[in-house]
Amino acid sequence: MSDSDAVDPFSVNGLNTVIVGGTAGIGLAVAARLVSCGATVTVTGRRAEGESLAASIGARFVRMDIADRGSVAEGFASILSDTPHIDCLILNAGVDMFHGEIDDLDLDTFERVFDINTLGLVRSLAHGVNAMSAGGSIIVTSSPAGSIAAPGMAAYSASKAALDMLVRSWALELGPKQIRVNSVLPGIVESEMDAASTAELEVIRRMTANGVYRRAEEMGPVFQFLASPASAPLTGSMVGAHDGISIGYSHEAMGLIASGVDEGDTDG
Ligand SMILES: NC(=O)c1ccc[n+]([C@@H]2O[C@H](COP(=O)([O-])OP(=O)(O)OC[C@H]3O[C@@H](n4cnc5c(N)ncnc54)[C@H](OP(=O)(O)O)[C@@H]3O)[C@@H](O)[C@H]2O)c1
Protein backbone atom coordinates (compact mmCIF):
# COMPACT_ATOMS: atom_id res chain seq x y z
CA MET A 1 0.00 0.00 0.00
CA SER A 2 1.45 3.41 -0.99
CA ASP A 3 1.41 6.57 1.19
CA SER A 4 -1.35 8.11 -0.93
CA ASP A 5 -3.56 5.02 -0.37
CA ALA A 6 -3.06 5.34 3.38
CA VAL A 7 -4.85 8.69 3.32
CA ASP A 8 -7.42 7.87 0.63
CA PRO A 9 -10.42 6.23 2.29
CA PHE A 10 -11.85 5.36 -1.13
CA SER A 11 -8.83 3.25 -2.09
CA VAL A 12 -9.41 -0.39 -3.03
CA ASN A 13 -5.81 -0.87 -4.03
CA GLY A 14 -4.63 -4.40 -3.26
CA LEU A 15 -8.01 -5.72 -2.11
CA ASN A 16 -8.63 -9.37 -2.99
CA THR A 17 -12.09 -9.24 -4.50
CA VAL A 18 -14.39 -11.99 -5.73
CA ILE A 19 -17.43 -11.11 -7.85
CA VAL A 20 -19.99 -13.92 -8.06
CA GLY A 21 -21.73 -13.22 -11.38
CA GLY A 22 -19.00 -11.03 -12.86
CA THR A 23 -19.06 -12.09 -16.51
CA ALA A 24 -21.59 -9.55 -17.82
CA GLY A 25 -23.46 -6.33 -17.15
CA ILE A 26 -23.05 -4.75 -13.74
CA GLY A 27 -20.69 -7.44 -12.40
CA LEU A 28 -18.25 -7.14 -15.29
CA ALA A 29 -18.33 -3.34 -15.16
CA VAL A 30 -17.68 -3.36 -11.41
CA ALA A 31 -14.82 -5.82 -11.94
CA ALA A 32 -13.25 -3.54 -14.55
CA ARG A 33 -13.57 -0.55 -12.23
CA LEU A 34 -11.99 -2.32 -9.26
CA VAL A 35 -9.13 -3.71 -11.37
CA SER A 36 -8.44 -0.20 -12.70
CA CYS A 37 -8.25 0.98 -9.08
CA GLY A 38 -5.66 -1.63 -8.13
CA ALA A 39 -7.79 -4.46 -6.72
CA THR A 40 -7.08 -8.11 -7.51
CA VAL A 41 -10.33 -9.45 -8.92
CA THR A 42 -11.74 -12.91 -9.60
CA VAL A 43 -15.03 -13.09 -11.48
CA THR A 44 -17.28 -16.13 -11.61
CA GLY A 45 -20.03 -17.25 -13.99
CA ARG A 46 -21.03 -20.09 -16.27
CA ARG A 47 -20.39 -18.87 -19.78
CA ALA A 48 -17.75 -20.40 -22.02
CA GLU A 49 -16.14 -17.06 -22.82
CA GLY A 50 -15.71 -16.20 -19.11
CA GLU A 51 -11.97 -16.77 -19.27
CA SER A 52 -11.39 -14.36 -22.16
CA LEU A 53 -13.82 -11.76 -20.79
CA ALA A 54 -12.01 -11.76 -17.46
CA ALA A 55 -8.60 -11.62 -19.11
CA SER A 56 -9.68 -8.63 -21.20
CA ILE A 57 -10.12 -6.54 -18.03
CA GLY A 58 -7.19 -7.99 -16.06
CA ALA A 59 -9.29 -10.27 -13.84
CA ARG A 60 -9.19 -14.01 -13.16
CA PHE A 61 -12.12 -16.29 -14.05
CA VAL A 62 -13.50 -19.27 -12.14
CA ARG A 63 -16.41 -21.22 -13.58
CA MET A 64 -19.27 -21.64 -11.14
CA ASP A 65 -22.99 -22.33 -11.42
CA ILE A 66 -24.54 -20.99 -8.24
CA ALA A 67 -27.67 -23.09 -8.76
CA ASP A 68 -25.48 -26.17 -8.20
CA ARG A 69 -24.09 -26.77 -4.70
CA GLY A 70 -21.20 -28.91 -5.97
CA SER A 71 -20.19 -26.31 -8.51
CA VAL A 72 -20.10 -23.58 -5.84
CA ALA A 73 -17.96 -25.78 -3.56
CA GLU A 74 -15.53 -26.53 -6.39
CA GLY A 75 -15.48 -22.92 -7.53
CA PHE A 76 -14.59 -21.55 -4.10
CA ALA A 77 -11.99 -24.29 -3.58
CA SER A 78 -10.37 -23.12 -6.79
CA ILE A 79 -10.56 -19.43 -5.81
CA LEU A 80 -9.11 -20.07 -2.37
CA SER A 81 -6.30 -22.25 -3.68
CA ASP A 82 -5.04 -19.12 -5.42
CA THR A 83 -6.30 -16.33 -3.16
CA PRO A 84 -5.43 -16.83 0.52
CA HIS A 85 -8.16 -14.55 1.80
CA ILE A 86 -11.01 -12.48 0.44
CA ASP A 87 -11.29 -8.79 1.38
CA CYS A 88 -14.40 -8.05 -0.65
CA LEU A 89 -17.03 -10.56 -1.76
CA ILE A 90 -19.61 -9.21 -4.21
CA LEU A 91 -22.69 -11.43 -4.60
CA ASN A 92 -24.11 -10.07 -7.81
CA ALA A 93 -25.47 -12.94 -9.92
CA GLY A 94 -29.15 -12.75 -10.71
CA VAL A 95 -31.77 -13.57 -13.33
CA ASP A 96 -35.21 -12.33 -14.24
CA MET A 97 -37.36 -14.86 -16.09
CA PHE A 98 -40.98 -14.70 -17.14
CA HIS A 99 -43.08 -17.16 -15.14
CA GLY A 100 -46.62 -15.82 -15.57
CA GLU A 101 -49.05 -14.89 -12.84
CA ILE A 102 -50.24 -17.12 -9.99
CA ASP A 103 -53.30 -18.45 -11.86
CA ASP A 104 -51.12 -19.56 -14.78
CA LEU A 105 -47.76 -20.15 -13.20
CA ASP A 106 -44.69 -21.83 -14.69
CA LEU A 107 -43.55 -23.29 -11.39
CA ASP A 108 -40.19 -24.54 -12.72
CA THR A 109 -39.25 -21.03 -13.79
CA PHE A 110 -40.47 -19.55 -10.53
CA GLU A 111 -38.31 -21.99 -8.55
CA ARG A 112 -35.33 -21.36 -10.84
CA VAL A 113 -35.41 -17.61 -10.13
CA PHE A 114 -35.32 -18.23 -6.38
CA ASP A 115 -32.68 -20.89 -6.74
CA ILE A 116 -30.30 -18.47 -8.44
CA ASN A 117 -31.20 -15.05 -7.01
CA THR A 118 -31.59 -16.04 -3.37
CA LEU A 119 -30.30 -19.55 -2.64
CA GLY A 120 -27.41 -19.17 -5.09
CA LEU A 121 -26.11 -16.21 -3.10
CA VAL A 122 -26.60 -18.09 0.20
CA ARG A 123 -24.56 -21.02 -1.20
CA SER A 124 -21.85 -18.64 -2.38
CA LEU A 125 -21.54 -16.79 0.91
CA ALA A 126 -21.54 -20.04 2.89
CA HIS A 127 -18.46 -21.15 0.94
CA GLY A 128 -16.69 -17.78 0.87
CA VAL A 129 -17.34 -16.22 4.24
CA ASN A 130 -14.73 -18.09 6.25
CA ALA A 131 -12.03 -16.79 3.94
CA MET A 132 -12.89 -13.25 5.01
CA SER A 133 -11.21 -11.47 7.86
CA ALA A 134 -11.76 -8.32 9.93
CA GLY A 135 -12.34 -5.27 7.76
CA GLY A 136 -13.94 -7.37 5.01
CA SER A 137 -16.88 -6.13 2.96
CA ILE A 138 -19.69 -8.22 1.50
CA ILE A 139 -21.85 -6.52 -1.11
CA VAL A 140 -25.11 -8.04 -2.35
CA THR A 141 -26.80 -6.83 -5.52
CA SER A 142 -30.48 -6.54 -4.71
CA SER A 143 -33.12 -4.42 -6.46
CA PRO A 144 -35.81 -1.81 -5.77
CA ALA A 145 -38.12 -4.60 -6.99
CA GLY A 146 -37.58 -6.11 -3.55
CA SER A 147 -39.90 -3.48 -2.13
CA ILE A 148 -42.21 -2.79 -5.10
CA ALA A 149 -44.60 -5.46 -6.31
CA ALA A 150 -45.85 -5.68 -9.92
CA PRO A 151 -48.02 -8.30 -11.64
CA GLY A 152 -45.91 -11.10 -13.15
CA MET A 153 -42.77 -10.16 -11.24
CA ALA A 154 -43.46 -12.15 -8.08
CA ALA A 155 -40.43 -14.43 -8.12
CA TYR A 156 -37.95 -11.68 -8.95
CA SER A 157 -39.40 -9.27 -6.38
CA ALA A 158 -39.71 -11.87 -3.64
CA SER A 159 -36.24 -13.25 -4.33
CA LYS A 160 -34.80 -9.74 -3.88
CA ALA A 161 -36.95 -8.99 -0.82
CA ALA A 162 -35.50 -12.14 0.74
CA LEU A 163 -32.00 -10.83 -0.02
CA ASP A 164 -32.78 -7.59 1.79
CA MET A 165 -33.57 -9.55 4.96
CA LEU A 166 -30.54 -11.80 4.50
CA VAL A 167 -28.31 -8.73 4.27
CA ARG A 168 -29.63 -7.51 7.62
CA SER A 169 -29.24 -10.97 9.19
CA TRP A 170 -25.71 -11.42 7.87
CA ALA A 171 -24.70 -7.90 8.95
CA LEU A 172 -25.71 -8.77 12.51
CA GLU A 173 -24.10 -12.21 12.41
CA LEU A 174 -20.78 -10.98 11.00
CA GLY A 175 -20.58 -7.66 12.83
CA PRO A 176 -18.58 -9.14 15.74
CA LYS A 177 -15.97 -10.28 13.20
CA GLN A 178 -15.79 -6.70 11.84
CA ILE A 179 -17.13 -7.85 8.48
CA ARG A 180 -19.68 -5.52 6.90
CA VAL A 181 -22.62 -6.58 4.74
CA ASN A 182 -24.52 -4.12 2.55
CA SER A 183 -26.52 -4.21 -0.62
CA VAL A 184 -26.72 -2.09 -3.75
CA LEU A 185 -30.13 -1.57 -5.36
CA PRO A 186 -29.51 -0.56 -8.97
CA GLY A 187 -32.44 1.05 -10.78
CA ILE A 188 -32.48 0.60 -14.50
CA VAL A 189 -29.13 -0.38 -15.95
CA GLU A 190 -28.24 -1.49 -19.48
CA SER A 191 -27.32 -5.18 -19.36
CA GLU A 192 -28.08 -8.57 -20.90
CA MET A 193 -30.85 -9.05 -18.35
CA ASP A 194 -32.53 -5.91 -19.56
CA ALA A 195 -32.07 -6.55 -23.27
CA ALA A 196 -35.18 -8.76 -23.28
CA SER A 197 -38.02 -6.27 -22.86
CA THR A 198 -37.59 -2.78 -24.30
CA ALA A 199 -41.17 -1.67 -23.62
CA GLU A 200 -40.93 -2.71 -19.97
CA LEU A 201 -37.64 -0.85 -19.66
CA GLU A 202 -39.22 2.33 -20.98
CA VAL A 203 -41.95 2.02 -18.36
CA ILE A 204 -39.35 1.62 -15.60
CA ARG A 205 -37.30 4.53 -16.94
CA ARG A 206 -40.38 6.71 -16.58
CA MET A 207 -40.62 5.65 -12.94
CA THR A 208 -37.24 7.22 -12.13
CA ALA A 209 -37.24 10.70 -10.65
CA ASN A 210 -35.01 12.01 -13.41
CA GLY A 211 -35.85 9.84 -16.45
CA VAL A 212 -32.39 8.26 -16.53
CA TYR A 213 -31.29 4.91 -17.94
CA ARG A 214 -27.86 4.00 -16.50
CA ARG A 215 -24.87 2.31 -18.07
CA ALA A 216 -23.37 -0.57 -16.07
CA GLU A 217 -20.11 1.39 -15.73
CA GLU A 218 -21.95 3.98 -13.63
CA MET A 219 -22.50 1.37 -10.92
CA GLY A 220 -18.74 0.80 -10.50
CA PRO A 221 -18.03 3.72 -8.13
CA VAL A 222 -20.99 2.78 -5.93
CA PHE A 223 -19.59 -0.71 -5.38
CA GLN A 224 -16.11 0.75 -4.97
CA PHE A 225 -17.39 2.94 -2.14
CA LEU A 226 -18.86 -0.07 -0.33
CA ALA A 227 -15.67 -2.08 -0.87
CA SER A 228 -13.49 0.73 0.49
CA PRO A 229 -12.83 1.96 4.05
CA ALA A 230 -14.80 5.10 3.19
CA SER A 231 -18.00 3.13 3.90
CA ALA A 232 -16.75 1.79 7.26
CA PRO A 233 -19.84 2.95 9.20
CA LEU A 234 -22.22 1.18 6.79
CA THR A 235 -23.44 -2.29 7.53
CA GLY A 236 -26.91 -3.71 6.97
CA SER A 237 -27.57 -0.81 4.60
CA MET A 238 -29.44 -0.93 1.34
CA VAL A 239 -27.77 1.59 -0.93
CA GLY A 240 -30.30 2.81 -3.46
CA ALA A 241 -28.50 3.44 -6.76
CA HIS A 242 -31.88 3.58 -8.49
CA ASP A 243 -32.56 7.21 -9.43
CA GLY A 244 -35.51 7.28 -7.09
CA ILE A 245 -37.51 4.40 -8.58
CA SER A 246 -38.81 3.16 -5.23
CA ILE A 247 -39.40 6.48 -3.46
CA GLY A 248 -42.79 7.37 -4.92
CA TYR A 249 -44.54 8.41 -8.14
CA SER A 250 -42.44 10.36 -10.66
CA HIS A 251 -43.81 13.27 -12.70
CA GLU A 252 -43.89 10.98 -15.76
CA ALA A 253 -45.73 8.21 -13.89
CA MET A 254 -48.27 10.68 -12.50
CA GLY A 255 -48.71 12.17 -15.98
CA LEU A 256 -49.31 8.77 -17.54
CA ILE A 257 -51.88 7.83 -14.93
CA ALA A 258 -53.60 11.22 -15.25
CA SER A 259 -53.71 10.95 -19.06
CA GLY A 260 -55.93 7.87 -18.73
CA VAL A 261 -58.40 9.53 -16.37
CA ASP A 262 -61.38 11.54 -17.74
CA GLU A 263 -62.79 14.47 -15.78
CA GLY A 264 -66.04 12.51 -15.38
CA ASP A 265 -64.28 9.41 -13.89
CA THR A 266 -64.60 10.48 -10.27
CA ASP A 267 -67.41 8.81 -8.32
CA GLY A 268 -67.58 11.47 -5.69
N1 LIG B 1 -29.88 -4.36 -14.94
C1 LIG B 1 -30.72 -3.80 -14.11
O1 LIG B 1 -31.44 -2.86 -14.47
C2 LIG B 1 -30.79 -4.28 -12.68
C3 LIG B 1 -31.61 -3.55 -11.80
C4 LIG B 1 -31.68 -3.97 -10.47
C5 LIG B 1 -30.95 -5.06 -10.05
N2 LIG B 1 -30.17 -5.75 -10.93
C6 LIG B 1 -29.42 -6.90 -10.41
O2 LIG B 1 -28.06 -6.75 -10.75
C7 LIG B 1 -27.44 -8.04 -10.85
C8 LIG B 1 -26.68 -8.12 -12.16
O3 LIG B 1 -27.62 -7.97 -13.20
P1 LIG B 1 -27.24 -7.51 -14.67
O4 LIG B 1 -28.32 -6.61 -15.10
O5 LIG B 1 -25.83 -7.07 -14.75
O6 LIG B 1 -27.47 -8.91 -15.43
P2 LIG B 1 -26.64 -9.71 -16.55
O7 LIG B 1 -25.95 -8.79 -17.48
O8 LIG B 1 -27.62 -10.68 -17.09
O9 LIG B 1 -25.55 -10.50 -15.67
C9 LIG B 1 -25.93 -11.50 -14.78
C10 LIG B 1 -24.70 -12.17 -14.18
O10 LIG B 1 -25.16 -13.23 -13.32
C11 LIG B 1 -24.49 -14.42 -13.68
N3 LIG B 1 -25.35 -15.58 -13.44
C12 LIG B 1 -26.66 -15.74 -13.80
N4 LIG B 1 -27.07 -16.97 -13.46
C13 LIG B 1 -26.01 -17.60 -12.87
C14 LIG B 1 -25.80 -18.89 -12.32
N5 LIG B 1 -26.77 -19.84 -12.30
N6 LIG B 1 -24.59 -19.20 -11.80
C15 LIG B 1 -23.60 -18.27 -11.83
N7 LIG B 1 -23.72 -17.05 -12.33
C16 LIG B 1 -24.92 -16.71 -12.86
C17 LIG B 1 -24.17 -14.26 -15.16
O11 LIG B 1 -23.07 -15.08 -15.51
P3 LIG B 1 -23.15 -16.31 -16.57
O12 LIG B 1 -24.24 -15.99 -17.55
O13 LIG B 1 -21.77 -16.37 -17.15
O14 LIG B 1 -23.46 -17.50 -15.74
C18 LIG B 1 -23.78 -12.78 -15.21
O15 LIG B 1 -22.44 -12.62 -14.83
C19 LIG B 1 -28.57 -9.05 -10.72
O16 LIG B 1 -28.61 -9.56 -9.41
C20 LIG B 1 -29.83 -8.24 -11.00
O17 LIG B 1 -30.97 -8.76 -10.39
C21 LIG B 1 -30.08 -5.39 -12.23
The ligand as an SDF file (V2000), in Angstrom:
LIG
                    3D

 48 52  0  0  0  0  0  0  0  0999 V2000
  -29.8760   -4.3630  -14.9430 N   0  0  0  0  0  0  0  0  0  0  0  0
  -30.7170   -3.8010  -14.1050 C   0  0  0  0  0  0  0  0  0  0  0  0
  -31.4440   -2.8620  -14.4670 O   0  0  0  0  0  0  0  0  0  0  0  0
  -30.7870   -4.2760  -12.6850 C   0  0  0  0  0  0  0  0  0  0  0  0
  -31.6090   -3.5550  -11.8050 C   0  0  0  0  0  0  0  0  0  0  0  0
  -31.6770   -3.9680  -10.4700 C   0  0  0  0  0  0  0  0  0  0  0  0
  -30.9480   -5.0600  -10.0460 C   0  0  0  0  0  0  0  0  0  0  0  0
  -30.1710   -5.7530  -10.9260 N   0  0  0  0  0  0  0  0  0  0  0  0
  -29.4150   -6.9030  -10.4100 C   0  0  0  0  0  0  0  0  0  0  0  0
  -28.0640   -6.7460  -10.7520 O   0  0  0  0  0  0  0  0  0  0  0  0
  -27.4410   -8.0370  -10.8520 C   0  0  0  0  0  0  0  0  0  0  0  0
  -26.6790   -8.1150  -12.1610 C   0  0  0  0  0  0  0  0  0  0  0  0
  -27.6200   -7.9720  -13.2040 O   0  0  0  0  0  0  0  0  0  0  0  0
  -27.2360   -7.5080  -14.6740 P   0  0  0  0  0  0  0  0  0  0  0  0
  -28.3170   -6.6100  -15.0960 O   0  0  0  0  0  0  0  0  0  0  0  0
  -25.8260   -7.0660  -14.7540 O   0  0  0  0  0  0  0  0  0  0  0  0
  -27.4720   -8.9060  -15.4340 O   0  0  0  0  0  0  0  0  0  0  0  0
  -26.6440   -9.7140  -16.5540 P   0  0  0  0  0  0  0  0  0  0  0  0
  -25.9490   -8.7900  -17.4800 O   0  0  0  0  0  0  0  0  0  0  0  0
  -27.6200  -10.6820  -17.0930 O   0  0  0  0  0  0  0  0  0  0  0  0
  -25.5480  -10.4960  -15.6700 O   0  0  0  0  0  0  0  0  0  0  0  0
  -25.9280  -11.5000  -14.7800 C   0  0  0  0  0  0  0  0  0  0  0  0
  -24.6980  -12.1660  -14.1810 C   0  0  0  0  0  0  0  0  0  0  0  0
  -25.1580  -13.2290  -13.3180 O   0  0  0  0  0  0  0  0  0  0  0  0
  -24.4900  -14.4180  -13.6840 C   0  0  0  0  0  0  0  0  0  0  0  0
  -25.3500  -15.5830  -13.4450 N   0  0  0  0  0  0  0  0  0  0  0  0
  -26.6590  -15.7360  -13.8040 C   0  0  0  0  0  0  0  0  0  0  0  0
  -27.0740  -16.9710  -13.4580 N   0  0  0  0  0  0  0  0  0  0  0  0
  -26.0130  -17.6020  -12.8660 C   0  0  0  0  0  0  0  0  0  0  0  0
  -25.7970  -18.8870  -12.3230 C   0  0  0  0  0  0  0  0  0  0  0  0
  -26.7710  -19.8360  -12.3050 N   0  0  0  0  0  0  0  0  0  0  0  0
  -24.5900  -19.1960  -11.8000 N   0  0  0  0  0  0  0  0  0  0  0  0
  -23.6050  -18.2740  -11.8340 C   0  0  0  0  0  0  0  0  0  0  0  0
  -23.7190  -17.0500  -12.3350 N   0  0  0  0  0  0  0  0  0  0  0  0
  -24.9200  -16.7140  -12.8600 C   0  0  0  0  0  0  0  0  0  0  0  0
  -24.1730  -14.2580  -15.1590 C   0  0  0  0  0  0  0  0  0  0  0  0
  -23.0670  -15.0750  -15.5090 O   0  0  0  0  0  0  0  0  0  0  0  0
  -23.1510  -16.3070  -16.5750 P   0  0  0  0  0  0  0  0  0  0  0  0
  -24.2440  -15.9920  -17.5530 O   0  0  0  0  0  0  0  0  0  0  0  0
  -21.7710  -16.3690  -17.1540 O   0  0  0  0  0  0  0  0  0  0  0  0
  -23.4560  -17.4990  -15.7360 O   0  0  0  0  0  0  0  0  0  0  0  0
  -23.7850  -12.7830  -15.2150 C   0  0  0  0  0  0  0  0  0  0  0  0
  -22.4370  -12.6200  -14.8340 O   0  0  0  0  0  0  0  0  0  0  0  0
  -28.5740   -9.0480  -10.7240 C   0  0  0  0  0  0  0  0  0  0  0  0
  -28.6070   -9.5590   -9.4150 O   0  0  0  0  0  0  0  0  0  0  0  0
  -29.8270   -8.2370  -11.0050 C   0  0  0  0  0  0  0  0  0  0  0  0
  -30.9720   -8.7620  -10.3890 O   0  0  0  0  0  0  0  0  0  0  0  0
  -30.0820   -5.3880  -12.2310 C   0  0  0  0  0  0  0  0  0  0  0  0
  1  2  1  0
  2  3  2  0
  2  4  1  0
  4  5  1  0
  4 48  2  0
  5  6  2  0
  6  7  1  0
  7  8  2  0
  8  9  1  0
  8 48  1  0
  9 10  1  0
  9 46  1  0
 10 11  1  0
 11 12  1  0
 11 44  1  0
 12 13  1  0
 13 14  1  0
 14 15  2  0
 14 16  1  0
 14 17  1  0
 17 18  1  0
 18 19  2  0
 18 20  1  0
 18 21  1  0
 21 22  1  0
 22 23  1  0
 23 24  1  0
 23 42  1  0
 24 25  1  0
 25 26  1  0
 25 36  1  0
 26 27  1  0
 26 35  1  0
 27 28  2  0
 28 29  1  0
 29 30  1  0
 29 35  2  0
 30 31  1  0
 30 32  2  0
 32 33  1  0
 33 34  2  0
 34 35  1  0
 36 37  1  0
 36 42  1  0
 37 38  1  0
 38 39  2  0
 38 40  1  0
 38 41  1  0
 42 43  1  0
 44 45  1  0
 44 46  1  0
 46 47  1  0
M  CHG  2   8   1  16  -1
M  END
$$$$
